[in-house]
Amino acid sequence: MGPEKLAATAATAPIAWAQRLGYLLEHGGLGEKASGLKAHVRQHARQWAALLPAASRSRARRDEGWKLYVNADVKAEL
């Protein structure tokens, strides 16, 4: 799925899903696919979301581009 179609599909889901997916794509080496999502998030995200909603945000770092509290370590497995 291309970046434009991914962004169009994201418009049908909660914005926090787009924030998390975009962050994961970008940090998984697929940043070109995340470009449309990033534009969508910048335009529509009003609140910060947590990468892992059930985990504490107290020590989370903030990813400004995705308006995301990064409160979990993510490792790509190939």
mmJSON file of the N, C-alpha and C atoms, coordinates in Angstrom:
{"data_MODEL":{"atom_site":{
"group_PDB":["ATOM","ATOM","ATOM","ATOM","ATOM","ATOM","ATOM","ATOM","ATOM","ATOM","ATOM","ATOM","ATOM","ATOM","ATOM","ATOM","ATOM","ATOM","ATOM","ATOM","ATOM","ATOM","ATOM","ATOM","ATOM","ATOM","ATOM","ATOM","ATOM","ATOM","ATOM","ATOM","ATOM","ATOM","ATOM","ATOM","ATOM","ATOM","ATOM","ATOM","ATOM","ATOM","ATOM","ATOM","ATOM","ATOM","ATOM","ATOM","ATOM","ATOM","ATOM","ATOM","ATOM","ATOM","ATOM","ATOM","ATOM","ATOM","ATOM","ATOM","ATOM","ATOM","ATOM","ATOM","ATOM","ATOM","ATOM","ATOM","ATOM","ATOM","ATOM","ATOM","ATOM","ATOM","ATOM","ATOM","ATOM","ATOM","ATOM","ATOM","ATOM","ATOM","ATOM","ATOM","ATOM","ATOM","ATOM","ATOM","ATOM","ATOM","ATOM","ATOM","ATOM","ATOM","ATOM","ATOM","ATOM","ATOM","ATOM","ATOM","ATOM","ATOM","ATOM","ATOM","ATOM","ATOM","ATOM","ATOM","ATOM","ATOM","ATOM","ATOM","ATOM","ATOM","ATOM","ATOM","ATOM","ATOM","ATOM","ATOM","ATOM","ATOM","ATOM","ATOM","ATOM","ATOM","ATOM","ATOM","ATOM","ATOM","ATOM","ATOM","ATOM","ATOM","ATOM","ATOM","ATOM","ATOM","ATOM","ATOM","ATOM","ATOM","ATOM","ATOM","ATOM","ATOM","ATOM","ATOM","ATOM","ATOM","ATOM","ATOM","ATOM","ATOM","ATOM","ATOM","ATOM","ATOM","ATOM","ATOM","ATOM","ATOM","ATOM","ATOM","ATOM","ATOM","ATOM","ATOM","ATOM","ATOM","ATOM","ATOM","ATOM","ATOM","ATOM","ATOM","ATOM","ATOM","ATOM","ATOM","ATOM","ATOM","ATOM","ATOM","ATOM","ATOM","ATOM","ATOM","ATOM","ATOM","ATOM","ATOM","ATOM","ATOM","ATOM","ATOM","ATOM","ATOM","ATOM","ATOM","ATOM","ATOM","ATOM","ATOM","ATOM","ATOM","ATOM","ATOM","ATOM","ATOM","ATOM","ATOM","ATOM","ATOM","ATOM","ATOM","ATOM","ATOM","ATOM","ATOM","ATOM","ATOM","ATOM","ATOM","ATOM","ATOM","ATOM","ATOM","ATOM","ATOM","ATOM","ATOM","ATOM","ATOM"],
"id":[1,2,3,4,5,6,7,8,9,10,11,12,13,14,15,16,17,18,19,20,21,22,23,24,25,26,27,28,29,30,31,32,33,34,35,36,37,38,39,40,41,42,43,44,45,46,47,48,49,50,51,52,53,54,55,56,57,58,59,60,61,62,63,64,65,66,67,68,69,70,71,72,73,74,75,76,77,78,79,80,81,82,83,84,85,86,87,88,89,90,91,92,93,94,95,96,97,98,99,100,101,102,103,104,105,106,107,108,109,110,111,112,113,114,115,116,117,118,119,120,121,122,123,124,125,126,127,128,129,130,131,132,133,134,135,136,137,138,139,140,141,142,143,144,145,146,147,148,149,150,151,152,153,154,155,156,157,158,159,160,161,162,163,164,165,166,167,168,169,170,171,172,173,174,175,176,177,178,179,180,181,182,183,184,185,186,187,188,189,190,191,192,193,194,195,196,197,198,199,200,201,202,203,204,205,206,207,208,209,210,211,212,213,214,215,216,217,218,219,220,221,222,223,224,225,226,227,228,229,230,231,232,233,234],
"type_symbol":["N","C","C","N","C","C","N","C","C","N","C","C","N","C","C","N","C","C","N","C","C","N","C","C","N","C","C","N","C","C","N","C","C","N","C","C","N","C","C","N","C","C","N","C","C","N","C","C","N","C","C","N","C","C","N","C","C","N","C","C","N","C","C","N","C","C","N","C","C","N","C","C","N","C","C","N","C","C","N","C","C","N","C","C","N","C","C","N","C","C","N","C","C","N","C","C","N","C","C","N","C","C","N","C","C","N","C","C","N","C","C","N","C","C","N","C","C","N","C","C","N","C","C","N","C","C","N","C","C","N","C","C","N","C","C","N","C","C","N","C","C","N","C","C","N","C","C","N","C","C","N","C","C","N","C","C","N","C","C","N","C","C","N","C","C","N","C","C","N","C","C","N","C","C","N","C","C","N","C","C","N","C","C","N","C","C","N","C","C","N","C","C","N","C","C","N","C","C","N","C","C","N","C","C","N","C","C","N","C","C","N","C","C","N","C","C","N","C","C","N","C","C","N","C","C","N","C","C","N","C","C","N","C","C"],
"label_atom_id":["N","CA","C","N","CA","C","N","CA","C","N","CA","C","N","CA","C","N","CA","C","N","CA","C","N","CA","C","N","CA","C","N","CA","C","N","CA","C","N","CA","C","N","CA","C","N","CA","C","N","CA","C","N","CA","C","N","CA","C","N","CA","C","N","CA","C","N","CA","C","N","CA","C","N","CA","C","N","CA","C","N","CA","C","N","CA","C","N","CA","C","N","CA","C","N","CA","C","N","CA","C","N","CA","C","N","CA","C","N","CA","C","N","CA","C","N","CA","C","N","CA","C","N","CA","C","N","CA","C","N","CA","C","N","CA","C","N","CA","C","N","CA","C","N","CA","C","N","CA","C","N","CA","C","N","CA","C","N","CA","C","N","CA","C","N","CA","C","N","CA","C","N","CA","C","N","CA","C","N","CA","C","N","CA","C","N","CA","C","N","CA","C","N","CA","C","N","CA","C","N","CA","C","N","CA","C","N","CA","C","N","CA","C","N","CA","C","N","CA","C","N","CA","C","N","CA","C","N","CA","C","N","CA","C","N","CA","C","N","CA","C","N","CA","C","N","CA","C","N","CA","C","N","CA","C","N","CA","C","N","CA","C","N","CA","C","N","CA","C","N","CA","C"],
"label_alt_id":[null,null,null,null,null,null,null,null,null,null,null,null,null,null,null,null,null,null,null,null,null,null,null,null,null,null,null,null,null,null,null,null,null,null,null,null,null,null,null,null,null,null,null,null,null,null,null,null,null,null,null,null,null,null,null,null,null,null,null,null,null,null,null,null,null,null,null,null,null,null,null,null,null,null,null,null,null,null,null,null,null,null,null,null,null,null,null,null,null,null,null,null,null,null,null,null,null,null,null,null,null,null,null,null,null,null,null,null,null,null,null,null,null,null,null,null,null,null,null,null,null,null,null,null,null,null,null,null,null,null,null,null,null,null,null,null,null,null,null,null,null,null,null,null,null,null,null,null,null,null,null,null,null,null,null,null,null,null,null,null,null,null,null,null,null,null,null,null,null,null,null,null,null,null,null,null,null,null,null,null,null,null,null,null,null,null,null,null,null,null,null,null,null,null,null,null,null,null,null,null,null,null,null,null,null,null,null,null,null,null,null,null,null,null,null,null,null,null,null,null,null,null,null,null,null,null,null,null,null,null,null,null,null,null],
"label_comp_id":["MET","MET","MET","GLY","GLY","GLY","PRO","PRO","PRO","GLU","GLU","GLU","LYS","LYS","LYS","LEU","LEU","LEU","ALA","ALA","ALA","ALA","ALA","ALA","THR","THR","THR","ALA","ALA","ALA","ALA","ALA","ALA","THR","THR","THR","ALA","ALA","ALA","PRO","PRO","PRO","ILE","ILE","ILE","ALA","ALA","ALA","TRP","TRP","TRP","ALA","ALA","ALA","GLN","GLN","GLN","ARG","ARG","ARG","LEU","LEU","LEU","GLY","GLY","GLY","TYR","TYR","TYR","LEU","LEU","LEU","LEU","LEU","LEU","GLU","GLU","GLU","HIS","HIS","HIS","GLY","GLY","GLY","GLY","GLY","GLY","LEU","LEU","LEU","GLY","GLY","GLY","GLU","GLU","GLU","LYS","LYS","LYS","ALA","ALA","ALA","SER","SER","SER","GLY","GLY","GLY","LEU","LEU","LEU","LYS","LYS","LYS","ALA","ALA","ALA","HIS","HIS","HIS","VAL","VAL","VAL","ARG","ARG","ARG","GLN","GLN","GLN","HIS","HIS","HIS","ALA","ALA","ALA","ARG","ARG","ARG","GLN","GLN","GLN","TRP","TRP","TRP","ALA","ALA","ALA","ALA","ALA","ALA","LEU","LEU","LEU","LEU","LEU","LEU","PRO","PRO","PRO","ALA","ALA","ALA","ALA","ALA","ALA","SER","SER","SER","ARG","ARG","ARG","SER","SER","SER","ARG","ARG","ARG","ALA","ALA","ALA","ARG","ARG","ARG","ARG","ARG","ARG","ASP","ASP","ASP","GLU","GLU","GLU","GLY","GLY","GLY","TRP","TRP","TRP","LYS","LYS","LYS","LEU","LEU","LEU","TYR","TYR","TYR","VAL","VAL","VAL","ASN","ASN","ASN","ALA","ALA","ALA","ASP","ASP","ASP","VAL","VAL","VAL","LYS","LYS","LYS","ALA","ALA","ALA","GLU","GLU","GLU","LEU","LEU","LEU"],
"label_asym_id":["A","A","A","A","A","A","A","A","A","A","A","A","A","A","A","A","A","A","A","A","A","A","A","A","A","A","A","A","A","A","A","A","A","A","A","A","A","A","A","A","A","A","A","A","A","A","A","A","A","A","A","A","A","A","A","A","A","A","A","A","A","A","A","A","A","A","A","A","A","A","A","A","A","A","A","A","A","A","A","A","A","A","A","A","A","A","A","A","A","A","A","A","A","A","A","A","A","A","A","A","A","A","A","A","A","A","A","A","A","A","A","A","A","A","A","A","A","A","A","A","A","A","A","A","A","A","A","A","A","A","A","A","A","A","A","A","A","A","A","A","A","A","A","A","A","A","A","A","A","A","A","A","A","A","A","A","A","A","A","A","A","A","A","A","A","A","A","A","A","A","A","A","A","A","A","A","A","A","A","A","A","A","A","A","A","A","A","A","A","A","A","A","A","A","A","A","A","A","A","A","A","A","A","A","A","A","A","A","A","A","A","A","A","A","A","A","A","A","A","A","A","A","A","A","A","A","A","A","A","A","A","A","A","A"],
"label_entity_id":["1","1","1","1","1","1","1","1","1","1","1","1","1","1","1","1","1","1","1","1","1","1","1","1","1","1","1","1","1","1","1","1","1","1","1","1","1","1","1","1","1","1","1","1","1","1","1","1","1","1","1","1","1","1","1","1","1","1","1","1","1","1","1","1","1","1","1","1","1","1","1","1","1","1","1","1","1","1","1","1","1","1","1","1","1","1","1","1","1","1","1","1","1","1","1","1","1","1","1","1","1","1","1","1","1","1","1","1","1","1","1","1","1","1","1","1","1","1","1","1","1","1","1","1","1","1","1","1","1","1","1","1","1","1","1","1","1","1","1","1","1","1","1","1","1","1","1","1","1","1","1","1","1","1","1","1","1","1","1","1","1","1","1","1","1","1","1","1","1","1","1","1","1","1","1","1","1","1","1","1","1","1","1","1","1","1","1","1","1","1","1","1","1","1","1","1","1","1","1","1","1","1","1","1","1","1","1","1","1","1","1","1","1","1","1","1","1","1","1","1","1","1","1","1","1","1","1","1","1","1","1","1","1","1"],
"label_seq_id":[1,1,1,2,2,2,3,3,3,4,4,4,5,5,5,6,6,6,7,7,7,8,8,8,9,9,9,10,10,10,11,11,11,12,12,12,13,13,13,14,14,14,15,15,15,16,16,16,17,17,17,18,18,18,19,19,19,20,20,20,21,21,21,22,22,22,23,23,23,24,24,24,25,25,25,26,26,26,27,27,27,28,28,28,29,29,29,30,30,30,31,31,31,32,32,32,33,33,33,34,34,34,35,35,35,36,36,36,37,37,37,38,38,38,39,39,39,40,40,40,41,41,41,42,42,42,43,43,43,44,44,44,45,45,45,46,46,46,47,47,47,48,48,48,49,49,49,50,50,50,51,51,51,52,52,52,53,53,53,54,54,54,55,55,55,56,56,56,57,57,57,58,58,58,59,59,59,60,60,60,61,61,61,62,62,62,63,63,63,64,64,64,65,65,65,66,66,66,67,67,67,68,68,68,69,69,69,70,70,70,71,71,71,72,72,72,73,73,73,74,74,74,75,75,75,76,76,76,77,77,77,78,78,78],
"pdbx_PDB_ins_code":[null,null,null,null,null,null,null,null,null,null,null,null,null,null,null,null,null,null,null,null,null,null,null,null,null,null,null,null,null,null,null,null,null,null,null,null,null,null,null,null,null,null,null,null,null,null,null,null,null,null,null,null,null,null,null,null,null,null,null,null,null,null,null,null,null,null,null,null,null,null,null,null,null,null,null,null,null,null,null,null,null,null,null,null,null,null,null,null,null,null,null,null,null,null,null,null,null,null,null,null,null,null,null,null,null,null,null,null,null,null,null,null,null,null,null,null,null,null,null,null,null,null,null,null,null,null,null,null,null,null,null,null,null,null,null,null,null,null,null,null,null,null,null,null,null,null,null,null,null,null,null,null,null,null,null,null,null,null,null,null,null,null,null,null,null,null,null,null,null,null,null,null,null,null,null,null,null,null,null,null,null,null,null,null,null,null,null,null,null,null,null,null,null,null,null,null,null,null,null,null,null,null,null,null,null,null,null,null,null,null,null,null,null,null,null,null,null,null,null,null,null,null,null,null,null,null,null,null,null,null,null,null,null,null],
"Cartn_x":[0.86,0.0,0.908,0.609,1.406,1.081,1.916,1.725,0.388,-0.057,-1.316,-2.509,-2.511,-3.619,-3.619,-2.443,-2.331,-2.901,-2.598,-3.124,-4.634,-5.146,-6.597,-7.299,-6.709,-7.278,-7.234,-6.184,-6.048,-7.17,-7.724,-8.807,-10.06,-10.144,-11.322,-11.14,-9.977,-9.66,-9.329,-9.301,-8.892,-7.488,-7.28,-6.002,-4.843,-5.089,-4.016,-3.466,-4.294,-3.816,-2.819,-3.119,-2.211,-0.901,-0.986,0.218,1.121,0.535,1.322,1.871,1.022,1.455,2.565,2.409,3.431,4.762,4.715,5.945,6.612,5.825,6.381,6.949,6.254,6.77,8.087,8.109,9.305,10.499,10.277,11.372,11.666,10.835,11.086,11.733,12.145,12.834,11.933,10.663,9.716,9.187,10.078,9.698,9.004,9.355,8.7,7.216,6.836,5.42,4.687,5.417,4.813,4.612,5.127,5.075,3.652,2.745,1.353,0.684,1.03,0.481,0.945,2.215,2.747,1.994,1.713,0.943,-0.461,-1.061,-2.404,-2.386,-1.377,-1.258,-1.046,-0.163,0.09,-1.169,-2.003,-3.222,-4.333,-4.423,-5.596,-5.359,-4.138,-3.895,-3.96,-4.863,-5.004,-4.389,-4.289,-3.755,-2.592,-1.764,-0.675,-1.247,-0.709,-1.107,0.097,-0.175,0.903,1.132,2.38,2.696,2.064,2.187,1.583,0.577,-0.705,-1.709,-1.776,-1.511,-1.634,-0.425,0.653,1.879,1.935,2.712,2.886,3.584,3.221,3.852,4.857,5.043,5.845,7.294,7.893,9.281,9.378,8.27,8.257,8.926,9.63,10.139,9.045,9.126,8.096,8.64,7.879,8.224,7.334,7.929,7.177,6.501,7.178,6.64,5.354,5.23,4.038,3.116,3.481,2.71,2.453,3.557,3.465,4.385,3.843,4.663,5.25,6.548,7.201,7.517,6.602,6.691,6.945,7.522,7.881,9.041,9.868,10.967,10.452,10.768,10.336,11.575,11.619,12.733,12.167,12.684,12.243,12.899,12.115,12.648,12.476,13.543,13.499,13.581],
"Cartn_y":[-1.166,0.0,1.231,2.186,3.403,4.406,5.429,6.426,7.157,7.475,8.215,7.36,6.103,5.211,4.917,4.775,4.542,5.721,6.931,8.129,8.214,7.878,7.908,6.88,5.721,4.682,5.105,5.791,6.25,7.202,7.9,8.845,8.14,6.822,6.072,5.478,5.694,5.097,6.192,5.846,6.831,7.366,8.64,9.292,8.653,8.168,7.529,6.303,5.618,4.462,4.915,6.018,6.556,7.011,7.604,8.043,6.849,5.788,4.603,3.904,3.709,3.025,3.796,5.092,5.904,5.825,5.915,5.811,4.457,3.391,2.052,1.859,2.357,2.263,3.015,4.231,5.061,4.406,3.866,3.265,1.831,1.292,-0.026,0.053,1.259,1.424,1.665,1.962,2.207,3.637,4.568,5.97,6.536,6.056,6.56,6.214,5.085,4.718,5.563,6.076,6.839,8.308,8.776,10.212,10.756,10.037,10.478,10.471,9.482,9.414,10.59,10.971,12.074,13.362,13.602,14.788,14.724,13.55,13.356,13.623,13.098,13.287,14.762,15.421,16.847,17.681,17.301,18.071,17.755,16.51,16.096,15.776,15.457,15.066,16.285,16.269,17.355,16.987,15.688,15.213,14.265,14.15,13.189,11.811,10.795,9.411,8.661,7.561,6.705,5.565,5.23,4.096,2.83,2.641,1.502,2.057,2.068,2.734,2.237,0.964,0.409,0.698,1.195,1.44,2.884,3.094,4.429,5.365,6.62,7.64,8.473,8.176,9.039,9.192,8.165,8.252,8.187,8.356,8.254,9.462,9.218,10.348,10.746,11.963,12.475,12.535,12.012,12.122,13.219,14.373,15.552,15.334,14.642,14.436,13.637,12.709,11.858,12.212,13.201,13.544,12.275,11.594,10.285,10.191,9.656,9.318,7.934,7.851,6.573,5.929,5.097,4.49,2.983,2.545,1.137,1.057,0.044,-0.196,-1.086,-0.713,-1.479,-1.937,-3.22,-3.78,-4.51,-4.191,-4.853,-6.221,-7.202,-8.54,-8.864,-9.291,-9.633,-11.119],
"Cartn_z":[0.0,0.0,0.0,-0.853,-0.95,0.139,0.287,1.344,1.253,0.043,-0.109,0.303,-0.14,0.212,1.711,2.272,3.711,4.493,4.057,4.722,4.56,3.382,3.157,4.035,4.179,5.033,6.499,6.886,8.273,8.664,7.698,7.986,8.488,8.316,8.76,10.158,10.756,12.057,13.069,14.348,15.357,15.068,15.301,14.995,15.763,16.963,17.741,17.014,16.266,15.502,14.446,13.776,12.757,13.397,14.577,15.279,15.586,16.101,16.453,15.209,14.213,12.993,12.294,12.18,11.529,12.243,13.556,14.349,14.112,14.153,13.974,12.571,11.564,10.195,10.062,10.583,10.486,11.181,12.348,13.105,12.674,11.805,11.232,9.863,9.472,8.205,7.012,7.259,6.17,6.216,6.471,6.597,5.379,4.175,2.966,2.941,3.527,3.604,4.641,5.614,6.706,6.367,5.249,4.942,4.872,4.248,4.181,5.539,6.347,7.702,8.543,8.38,9.181,8.869,7.601,7.22,7.819,7.798,8.368,9.876,10.561,12.011,12.339,11.609,11.867,11.707,10.776,10.524,11.523,11.982,12.753,14.228,14.617,16.016,16.923,17.856,18.82,20.162,20.416,21.688,21.441,22.445,22.406,22.714,22.062,22.308,22.864,23.528,24.033,23.056,22.837,21.973,22.538,23.83,24.513,25.523,25.163,26.003,27.445,27.678,29.027,29.913,29.341,30.111,30.607,31.646,32.219,31.232,31.301,30.463,31.254,32.511,33.379,32.913,32.351,31.884,30.363,29.709,28.246,27.613,26.529,25.752,24.771,24.295,23.389,21.969,21.041,19.631,19.061,18.818,18.37,17.02,16.121,14.783,14.758,15.689,15.743,16.902,17.7,18.907,19.713,20.015,20.627,21.838,22.941,24.095,23.82,23.7,23.422,24.765,25.213,26.536,26.46,25.349,25.168,24.194,24.368,23.433,22.311,21.09,19.925,19.179,18.886,18.124,16.917,15.754,14.53,14.426,14.037,13.807,12.337,11.738,10.315,10.114],
"occupancy":[1.0,1.0,1.0,1.0,1.0,1.0,1.0,1.0,1.0,1.0,1.0,1.0,1.0,1.0,1.0,1.0,1.0,1.0,1.0,1.0,1.0,1.0,1.0,1.0,1.0,1.0,1.0,1.0,1.0,1.0,1.0,1.0,1.0,1.0,1.0,1.0,1.0,1.0,1.0,1.0,1.0,1.0,1.0,1.0,1.0,1.0,1.0,1.0,1.0,1.0,1.0,1.0,1.0,1.0,1.0,1.0,1.0,1.0,1.0,1.0,1.0,1.0,1.0,1.0,1.0,1.0,1.0,1.0,1.0,1.0,1.0,1.0,1.0,1.0,1.0,1.0,1.0,1.0,1.0,1.0,1.0,1.0,1.0,1.0,1.0,1.0,1.0,1.0,1.0,1.0,1.0,1.0,1.0,1.0,1.0,1.0,1.0,1.0,1.0,1.0,1.0,1.0,1.0,1.0,1.0,1.0,1.0,1.0,1.0,1.0,1.0,1.0,1.0,1.0,1.0,1.0,1.0,1.0,1.0,1.0,1.0,1.0,1.0,1.0,1.0,1.0,1.0,1.0,1.0,1.0,1.0,1.0,1.0,1.0,1.0,1.0,1.0,1.0,1.0,1.0,1.0,1.0,1.0,1.0,1.0,1.0,1.0,1.0,1.0,1.0,1.0,1.0,1.0,1.0,1.0,1.0,1.0,1.0,1.0,1.0,1.0,1.0,1.0,1.0,1.0,1.0,1.0,1.0,1.0,1.0,1.0,1.0,1.0,1.0,1.0,1.0,1.0,1.0,1.0,1.0,1.0,1.0,1.0,1.0,1.0,1.0,1.0,1.0,1.0,1.0,1.0,1.0,1.0,1.0,1.0,1.0,1.0,1.0,1.0,1.0,1.0,1.0,1.0,1.0,1.0,1.0,1.0,1.0,1.0,1.0,1.0,1.0,1.0,1.0,1.0,1.0,1.0,1.0,1.0,1.0,1.0,1.0,1.0,1.0,1.0,1.0,1.0,1.0,1.0,1.0,1.0,1.0,1.0,1.0],
"B_iso_or_equiv":[0.0,0.0,0.0,0.0,0.0,0.0,0.0,0.0,0.0,0.0,0.0,0.0,0.0,0.0,0.0,0.0,0.0,0.0,0.0,0.0,0.0,0.0,0.0,0.0,0.0,0.0,0.0,0.0,0.0,0.0,0.0,0.0,0.0,0.0,0.0,0.0,0.0,0.0,0.0,0.0,0.0,0.0,0.0,0.0,0.0,0.0,0.0,0.0,0.0,0.0,0.0,0.0,0.0,0.0,0.0,0.0,0.0,0.0,0.0,0.0,0.0,0.0,0.0,0.0,0.0,0.0,0.0,0.0,0.0,0.0,0.0,0.0,0.0,0.0,0.0,0.0,0.0,0.0,0.0,0.0,0.0,0.0,0.0,0.0,0.0,0.0,0.0,0.0,0.0,0.0,0.0,0.0,0.0,0.0,0.0,0.0,0.0,0.0,0.0,0.0,0.0,0.0,0.0,0.0,0.0,0.0,0.0,0.0,0.0,0.0,0.0,0.0,0.0,0.0,0.0,0.0,0.0,0.0,0.0,0.0,0.0,0.0,0.0,0.0,0.0,0.0,0.0,0.0,0.0,0.0,0.0,0.0,0.0,0.0,0.0,0.0,0.0,0.0,0.0,0.0,0.0,0.0,0.0,0.0,0.0,0.0,0.0,0.0,0.0,0.0,0.0,0.0,0.0,0.0,0.0,0.0,0.0,0.0,0.0,0.0,0.0,0.0,0.0,0.0,0.0,0.0,0.0,0.0,0.0,0.0,0.0,0.0,0.0,0.0,0.0,0.0,0.0,0.0,0.0,0.0,0.0,0.0,0.0,0.0,0.0,0.0,0.0,0.0,0.0,0.0,0.0,0.0,0.0,0.0,0.0,0.0,0.0,0.0,0.0,0.0,0.0,0.0,0.0,0.0,0.0,0.0,0.0,0.0,0.0,0.0,0.0,0.0,0.0,0.0,0.0,0.0,0.0,0.0,0.0,0.0,0.0,0.0,0.0,0.0,0.0,0.0,0.0,0.0,0.0,0.0,0.0,0.0,0.0,0.0],
"pdbx_formal_charge":[null,null,null,null,null,null,null,null,null,null,null,null,null,null,null,null,null,null,null,null,null,null,null,null,null,null,null,null,null,null,null,null,null,null,null,null,null,null,null,null,null,null,null,null,null,null,null,null,null,null,null,null,null,null,null,null,null,null,null,null,null,null,null,null,null,null,null,null,null,null,null,null,null,null,null,null,null,null,null,null,null,null,null,null,null,null,null,null,null,null,null,null,null,null,null,null,null,null,null,null,null,null,null,null,null,null,null,null,null,null,null,null,null,null,null,null,null,null,null,null,null,null,null,null,null,null,null,null,null,null,null,null,null,null,null,null,null,null,null,null,null,null,null,null,null,null,null,null,null,null,null,null,null,null,null,null,null,null,null,null,null,null,null,null,null,null,null,null,null,null,null,null,null,null,null,null,null,null,null,null,null,null,null,null,null,null,null,null,null,null,null,null,null,null,null,null,null,null,null,null,null,null,null,null,null,null,null,null,null,null,null,null,null,null,null,null,null,null,null,null,null,null,null,null,null,null,null,null,null,null,null,null,null,null],
"auth_seq_id":[1,1,1,2,2,2,3,3,3,4,4,4,5,5,5,6,6,6,7,7,7,8,8,8,9,9,9,10,10,10,11,11,11,12,12,12,13,13,13,14,14,14,15,15,15,16,16,16,17,17,17,18,18,18,19,19,19,20,20,20,21,21,21,22,22,22,23,23,23,24,24,24,25,25,25,26,26,26,27,27,27,28,28,28,29,29,29,30,30,30,31,31,31,32,32,32,33,33,33,34,34,34,35,35,35,36,36,36,37,37,37,38,38,38,39,39,39,40,40,40,41,41,41,42,42,42,43,43,43,44,44,44,45,45,45,46,46,46,47,47,47,48,48,48,49,49,49,50,50,50,51,51,51,52,52,52,53,53,53,54,54,54,55,55,55,56,56,56,57,57,57,58,58,58,59,59,59,60,60,60,61,61,61,62,62,62,63,63,63,64,64,64,65,65,65,66,66,66,67,67,67,68,68,68,69,69,69,70,70,70,71,71,71,72,72,72,73,73,73,74,74,74,75,75,75,76,76,76,77,77,77,78,78,78],
"auth_comp_id":["MET","MET","MET","GLY","GLY","GLY","PRO","PRO","PRO","GLU","GLU","GLU","LYS","LYS","LYS","LEU","LEU","LEU","ALA","ALA","ALA","ALA","ALA","ALA","THR","THR","THR","ALA","ALA","ALA","ALA","ALA","ALA","THR","THR","THR","ALA","ALA","ALA","PRO","PRO","PRO","ILE","ILE","ILE","ALA","ALA","ALA","TRP","TRP","TRP","ALA","ALA","ALA","GLN","GLN","GLN","ARG","ARG","ARG","LEU","LEU","LEU","GLY","GLY","GLY","TYR","TYR","TYR","LEU","LEU","LEU","LEU","LEU","LEU","GLU","GLU","GLU","HIS","HIS","HIS","GLY","GLY","GLY","GLY","GLY","GLY","LEU","LEU","LEU","GLY","GLY","GLY","GLU","GLU","GLU","LYS","LYS","LYS","ALA","ALA","ALA","SER","SER","SER","GLY","GLY","GLY","LEU","LEU","LEU","LYS","LYS","LYS","ALA","ALA","ALA","HIS","HIS","HIS","VAL","VAL","VAL","ARG","ARG","ARG","GLN","GLN","GLN","HIS","HIS","HIS","ALA","ALA","ALA","ARG","ARG","ARG","GLN","GLN","GLN","TRP","TRP","TRP","ALA","ALA","ALA","ALA","ALA","ALA","LEU","LEU","LEU","LEU","LEU","LEU","PRO","PRO","PRO","ALA","ALA","ALA","ALA","ALA","ALA","SER","SER","SER","ARG","ARG","ARG","SER","SER","SER","ARG","ARG","ARG","ALA","ALA","ALA","ARG","ARG","ARG","ARG","ARG","ARG","ASP","ASP","ASP","GLU","GLU","GLU","GLY","GLY","GLY","TRP","TRP","TRP","LYS","LYS","LYS","LEU","LEU","LEU","TYR","TYR","TYR","VAL","VAL","VAL","ASN","ASN","ASN","ALA","ALA","ALA","ASP","ASP","ASP","VAL","VAL","VAL","LYS","LYS","LYS","ALA","ALA","ALA","GLU","GLU","GLU","LEU","LEU","LEU"],
"auth_asym_id":["A","A","A","A","A","A","A","A","A","A","A","A","A","A","A","A","A","A","A","A","A","A","A","A","A","A","A","A","A","A","A","A","A","A","A","A","A","A","A","A","A","A","A","A","A","A","A","A","A","A","A","A","A","A","A","A","A","A","A","A","A","A","A","A","A","A","A","A","A","A","A","A","A","A","A","A","A","A","A","A","A","A","A","A","A","A","A","A","A","A","A","A","A","A","A","A","A","A","A","A","A","A","A","A","A","A","A","A","A","A","A","A","A","A","A","A","A","A","A","A","A","A","A","A","A","A","A","A","A","A","A","A","A","A","A","A","A","A","A","A","A","A","A","A","A","A","A","A","A","A","A","A","A","A","A","A","A","A","A","A","A","A","A","A","A","A","A","A","A","A","A","A","A","A","A","A","A","A","A","A","A","A","A","A","A","A","A","A","A","A","A","A","A","A","A","A","A","A","A","A","A","A","A","A","A","A","A","A","A","A","A","A","A","A","A","A","A","A","A","A","A","A","A","A","A","A","A","A","A","A","A","A","A","A"],
"auth_atom_id":["N","CA","C","N","CA","C","N","CA","C","N","CA","C","N","CA","C","N","CA","C","N","CA","C","N","CA","C","N","CA","C","N","CA","C","N","CA","C","N","CA","C","N","CA","C","N","CA","C","N","CA","C","N","CA","C","N","CA","C","N","CA","C","N","CA","C","N","CA","C","N","CA","C","N","CA","C","N","CA","C","N","CA","C","N","CA","C","N","CA","C","N","CA","C","N","CA","C","N","CA","C","N","CA","C","N","CA","C","N","CA","C","N","CA","C","N","CA","C","N","CA","C","N","CA","C","N","CA","C","N","CA","C","N","CA","C","N","CA","C","N","CA","C","N","CA","C","N","CA","C","N","CA","C","N","CA","C","N","CA","C","N","CA","C","N","CA","C","N","CA","C","N","CA","C","N","CA","C","N","CA","C","N","CA","C","N","CA","C","N","CA","C","N","CA","C","N","CA","C","N","CA","C","N","CA","C","N","CA","C","N","CA","C","N","CA","C","N","CA","C","N","CA","C","N","CA","C","N","CA","C","N","CA","C","N","CA","C","N","CA","C","N","CA","C","N","CA","C","N","CA","C","N","CA","C","N","CA","C","N","CA","C","N","CA","C","N","CA","C","N","CA","C"],
"pdbx_PDB_model_num":[1,1,1,1,1,1,1,1,1,1,1,1,1,1,1,1,1,1,1,1,1,1,1,1,1,1,1,1,1,1,1,1,1,1,1,1,1,1,1,1,1,1,1,1,1,1,1,1,1,1,1,1,1,1,1,1,1,1,1,1,1,1,1,1,1,1,1,1,1,1,1,1,1,1,1,1,1,1,1,1,1,1,1,1,1,1,1,1,1,1,1,1,1,1,1,1,1,1,1,1,1,1,1,1,1,1,1,1,1,1,1,1,1,1,1,1,1,1,1,1,1,1,1,1,1,1,1,1,1,1,1,1,1,1,1,1,1,1,1,1,1,1,1,1,1,1,1,1,1,1,1,1,1,1,1,1,1,1,1,1,1,1,1,1,1,1,1,1,1,1,1,1,1,1,1,1,1,1,1,1,1,1,1,1,1,1,1,1,1,1,1,1,1,1,1,1,1,1,1,1,1,1,1,1,1,1,1,1,1,1,1,1,1,1,1,1,1,1,1,1,1,1,1,1,1,1,1,1,1,1,1,1,1,1]
}}}
